[in-house]
Amino acid sequence: MEDEVRSFGLKVPLLDLQAQYASIRGDVLAAMTRVCDTQQFILGPEVEQLEGELGSALGVRAAIGVSSGTDALLVAMMALGIGPGDEVITPTFSFFATAGCVSRLGARPVFVDVDPDTLMIDAAAVRAALSPRTRAIVPVHLFGLCADMDPILEAARPGGVAVVEDAAQALGATYKGRAAGALGTVACFSFFPSKNLGAYGDAGVVTTEDEALARRVRLLRMHGAEPKYHHREVGGNFRLDALQAAVLRVKLPHLARWNEQRRANAARYRLLFERFGLLDRVRLPAEPPGRTHIYHQYVVRVPNRDAVRQHLATRQVGTDVYYPVPFHRQECFASLAHPADAFPHADAAAAEVLALPIYPELTADQQEHVVRSIGEALA
Ligand SMILES: *Cc1c(COP(=O)(O)O)cnc(C)c1O
C-alpha cells in the first residue's frame, strides 16, 4: 500500500533530455557563444578538436566528423567504393539507415538473421550469406552492446571483405577491452540528440585505423574536391558544423559517467524484476562476458507486448518499440524477395521487444514504478 502511494502520480518518460541539459547548461551556452563569436560555422577548429578528442577516447587513428550517423554510413561505404553489383551483408533487425545506405549506393543489401539471445547479427548466418560479390559486412552494435566481432572479422578476412561497424548506438561500449568503433575496417557513430552522446541537431563521426580510407572520407565529405573546385570524384556535403562540435565537446567528458549511470539503472532493473517475480515472463537484455553494454536502450522481451505497452501508457510510463518491422518485411525491400519465414529470430524479436526508460537521471522510484506496472500488466 505504502509503495502504491509512493508511485502514485509518477511520470516516467522514455527519455528526458531536460535533466541533462540543466546540469550542463552554462557550459553549453558558453561553448555556443564561443562559436558564434568566431562566425565560423562549418568544420574548422571546433570540429578538428572534437575529432582529436574522439580519436583518443576510442583509441583510433582517424575520426572524421560528419553530418549524421546515416551520412557516416553512406560516406564510409562510398569511401570503400561500394556500388552497383556489390552485396553488403546487414542484420535484418536494426534501424533503417543500416540497410538504406546500401541501397542508396546501388548495391544490394543481403539480410541475415540475428542471434536469439543478444539480437546481434548472427555470425553463422553471415558465413552462409557470403558470396563472391560480398564487399562489406555491417555488424550493428544494437542498443549499446557490441556484436560478437571476432567471428565476423574471421569470416570477412579470407575474401578481403570490409567490416563496417554501425556503432551509432554504442559510443563507449567495449568488446574484449577494445572500444566499439576500433574493431572493424571503419565505424560509424551518430550523435542524434537521443543517442548516449547527443548533439543539438544532427551529427555523426566516421572512425578508422586506415589512413588512406580516412583521406577518402575527408575528400568525399567535401564533394570530392581537392583542391577546391577540382573534383576527382563525386562526393557530397557530409560536413559537421562547428556548433554541434562545440556542444559535443562539452558533453564528451561526461559520457563515461552517463554510461555508468545507465549501467547502474540496468543493474537495478534486474534486481527489481527479480524482486517482483517477473523473470519467468520478462526476458532481460543479455550482457555476454567480455562486452560492456552501455544501454543506449534497455530492451526487454515480453508476451502480449502491445497490451503491456498500452497498460504502461495508462501508468504514465513511456516506452517504444525498436524495431517493429525487420528489413525483410519493409515495402521498399520487397523486390529483394525473401521467403516469409527466412528470419524467424528477427520476426520473434520484432513482436516482443519493448524499450523501457533507461536515461542516466532516472530515479529508483521511477524504475520501481515501471517494473510494478509491468507486473500489473502481466498479472
Ligand atoms: C541512429 C542510428 C543511425 C542513424 O543515425 P542518424 O544520426 O539518425 O542519421 C544508424 N544506425 C543505427 C543503428 C542508429 O541507431
PDBQT file of the ligand as one rigid body, heavy atoms in Angstrom, charges set to zero:
ROOT
HETATM    1  C1  LIG A 401      20.649   6.443 -35.025  1.00  0.00    +0.000 C 
HETATM    2  C2  LIG A 401      21.115   5.336 -35.885  1.00  0.00    +0.000 A 
HETATM    3  C3  LIG A 401      21.613   5.537 -37.183  1.00  0.00    +0.000 A 
HETATM    4  C4  LIG A 401      21.494   6.842 -37.923  1.00  0.00    +0.000 C 
HETATM    5  O1  LIG A 401      21.963   7.948 -37.272  1.00  0.00    +0.000 OA
HETATM    6  P1  LIG A 401      21.349   9.400 -37.619  1.00  0.00    +0.000 P 
HETATM    7  O2  LIG A 401      22.314  10.303 -36.930  1.00  0.00    +0.000 OA
HETATM    8  O3  LIG A 401      19.984   9.451 -37.054  1.00  0.00    +0.000 OA
HETATM    9  O4  LIG A 401      21.374   9.560 -39.076  1.00  0.00    +0.000 OA
HETATM   10  C5  LIG A 401      22.135   4.459 -37.875  1.00  0.00    +0.000 A 
HETATM   11  N1  LIG A 401      22.146   3.225 -37.346  1.00  0.00    +0.000 NA
HETATM   12  C6  LIG A 401      21.654   2.982 -36.115  1.00  0.00    +0.000 A 
HETATM   13  C7  LIG A 401      21.722   1.585 -35.583  1.00  0.00    +0.000 C 
HETATM   14  C8  LIG A 401      21.118   4.016 -35.349  1.00  0.00    +0.000 A 
HETATM   15  O5  LIG A 401      20.614   3.755 -34.147  1.00  0.00    +0.000 OA
ENDROOT
TORSDOF 0
